[in-house]
Amino acid sequence: MLTSHHATVRQLLARYATARLAQEEKPTPEHRAELTAASSALCAATGCARLDEALAAADRIVQQHATPCTASVEHPCQV
C-alpha cells in the first residue's frame, strides 16, 4: 500500500490538531467542517477508514522519519 510522504502527514496532523482545538475552544459550523475535512484528509493519506487508526498510522509514519534527539540533559538546547 502506498502512503503519503512524511512531511505531508506531518502537515495533516498539524491541520487536524489545529481544527480540533478550534472546535473545542469555540464550536462553530465552520470549525466542525474544518475538523471533518482534516479528519477525512488524514484518513485518505494513511489509507485508514477510522480516525483513530489514521492517527496511529500517521504517528508511525512521522516517527519513522524523526531525527533522533542528541541534546543532553544538562544542555537541552545544544545538539
Number of C-alpha atoms within 10 A of each C-alpha: 4 7 13 15 13 18 12 14 22 17 12 21 21 13 18 22 15 16 22 19 13 17 18 12 10 10 12 12 10 12 19 17 13 19 21 15 15 21 24 18 19 29 21 16 19 22 16 17 12 13 16 12 15 22 20 12 20 25 15 13 19 17 12 10 11 10 8 7 8 10 11 10 8 7 8 10 9 9 8
